[in-house]
Amino acid sequence: MLKYSLNLVFRSKLRTFLTSLGITIAVVLLSLIIFGMNGFKDVITNEFTSRFKPNEIIVSSTNFLSIVAPMGETEGEEEVKEPELMTSALVKEIQVDSRVSKVVPAIMINGMQLRLDGNDKAFSPSFPFGWDVPGDSNYFTGFDGEKTVLDSGEAFVSEDVVSFFKTSHDEIIGQTLVIEVAPSTLLSNKTKTQIDKEYRYKIVGVIDSGSDRSDALITTGDAAEMLAQNGGFINGQEYLDEIGYDQLFIELNNEDDVNNFREEISEKYGLQAFSADDVLEFLSLITNAITFVLIFFGIVSAFVASIGIINTMVMSIYEQTREIGINKAVGASNYQILYIFLIQSGVIGLLGGLLGLTIVLAVTIIADPFVVDMLQEQGFSAERYFSLDPLIILGIIIGCIITGVLAGIYPAIKAARLDPVKALRF
Amino acid sequence: MMIEIKELTKKYRISRNNIVDAVNNLSFEIESGEVVTIIGPSGSGKSTLLNVLGGLDRDYDGEVRVDEKEIREYNSVFYRRNIVGTIFQQFYLIPALSVAENIGLPSYFADRSAKKAMQDKVNYLLDRVNLTDRKNHKPKELSGGQAQRVAIARALLAEPKILLADEPTGNLDSKTGKEIMGLLLEINREMKTTLLIVTHDTELIVGAKRRIFLKDGKLDKSRNK
């Protein structure tokens, strides 16, 4: 009976092909969404896990993850503790905790632009940091320089800066980096104290900040002094006492202490603390949300395709009415007629799915190198983007068959219930 | 008694207030292995009678017994698969299937136990109806007589006790019609199959030992003696 059902499917090859195209389009759409988003998630996760150790916590006065998705909801009218300033004293207090192996503070410098001494071209907007981390630390994907640890008056610049000034590592190292206040922008206004201020640093290395924007690095001491002068503070120490650091990178001795320590920081100082798990969970939440929204569109497309199958199957009942009558006259049961029609619609679904997956396979093979190039240009260290999970492929094939069979149920029941006498007279 | 029909009545509702008796209070009997021709003009109830005997129409009044058992007591699928074989005026072959596949069609729907034997029998039947050299041809490549021979072979695949033929020569010229009639009678002799031929063509009655004349859904008493 399977052979006979297949004979019916391939009797109208063009119609079968055109009907299965609906499923093909849905499969291409859904597969590219699923494989594309999986690839995206893998790239982001790999990028993050290669930089962020599991025993590390980032502390900030603001919950930057909540900009996109709320995390750690507070229930009812629970009082929110005012965050403490992340001053040198606070850094020392955290550092003496026996669970802590290292605390590295960081200062974000906003509203500035970068120049090379003797070159009027400005790299703006720029994101320089005051951050006492070695150039060869895990926060960067590459480093080239005379020395790995900065002293006061020295700076590392990023690969982006090197590219912007169309120079090379050898040429830029040794030059003077000028950090000056950028013209007023949408995000910052120049103040009187900032006019004609510029700060000079000797470039001693080039960092590859990957997908991050760390355009230049100077010591936190230099950054505090710069911001003190810009903001009218007496000195860097007063700036740190009044404004404090922007972020603290805390490394613990034991990764098992991460959750407890993170909660303690939040409760005791009112600061936001994030571990690798938090960020990965956040990234997963975002990518899953996007995937679900996109999959919804794919499912709508599959639904439309299934209407196409229903239409084709109903049409084929009209065409096969007499044949159904003949089959019943020679002994076919209603169940067997139902089975024949369900096989037909299931096979149409399967063919559409296989064609769709073939197209997806070809597209991913062709597109993968381009996507990888694009990601590498953006600083991601991906070697492959699309990974076609065999289990997902199997799931898609089964899904296509099920879609076909479900779409065939109504026509199949209609066919099975045909009165043989009327069918023969049709 | 092979077939026993008692007071068979079949009504069709044409419209809300118009019900027509296609067959009205019909009674007769047919012995096992008998060849019977049912003759009557269009609208005399011949096809309705054949649909009832073929197990295609179970909505009737009266009683129709086959092998001492009322047709409606048989499982309808079992009855159509194993008890009767039907030949139609229009042949009703499936155009997309080859001659051999058309003959083997009942085996697609047969019980697993019978399937193999039926498939093995296709070649024998091809030979029996003299169409071995046409086994891979499609119905459109056959003449009318060849197509009806395919239909006969298909009807015989399950070795039915009763062979029903609805105007089997209606679409054939007289020479081919006689050949087909000859084949049916041979089969009746060889296989002891009860043969019931429905026709309006009185020329076909040659060879049939018994004739039943129908008129307006009843036995035509003036012609049945």
Boltz contact constraints between the chains, C-beta under 6 A:
constraints:
  - contact:
      token1: [A, 1]
      token2: [B, 108]
      max_distance: 6.0
  - contact:
      token1: [A, 4]
      token2: [B, 108]
      max_distance: 6.0
  - contact:
      token1: [A, 11]
      token2: [B, 96]
      max_distance: 6.0
  - contact:
      token1: [A, 323]
      token2: [B, 94]
      max_distance: 6.0
  - contact:
      token1: [A, 326]
      token2: [B, 92]
      max_distance: 6.0
  - contact:
      token1: [A, 329]
      token2: [B, 86]
      max_distance: 6.0
  - contact:
      token1: [A, 330]
      token2: [B, 105]
      max_distance: 6.0
  - contact:
      token1: [A, 330]
      token2: [B, 106]
      max_distance: 6.0
  - contact:
      token1: [A, 331]
      token2: [B, 80]
      max_distance: 6.0
  - contact:
      token1: [A, 331]
      token2: [B, 81]
      max_distance: 6.0
  - contact:
      token1: [A, 331]
      token2: [B, 106]
      max_distance: 6.0
  - contact:
      token1: [A, 331]
      token2: [B, 109]
      max_distance: 6.0
  - contact:
      token1: [A, 332]
      token2: [B, 109]
      max_distance: 6.0
  - contact:
      token1: [A, 333]
      token2: [B, 77]
      max_distance: 6.0
  - contact:
      token1: [A, 336]
      token2: [B, 109]
      max_distance: 6.0
  - contact:
      token1: [A, 420]
      token2: [B, 56]
      max_distance: 6.0
  - contact:
      token1: [A, 421]
      token2: [B, 51]
      max_distance: 6.0
  - contact:
      token1: [A, 421]
      token2: [B, 56]
      max_distance: 6.0
  - contact:
      token1: [A, 421]
      token2: [B, 57]
      max_distance: 6.0
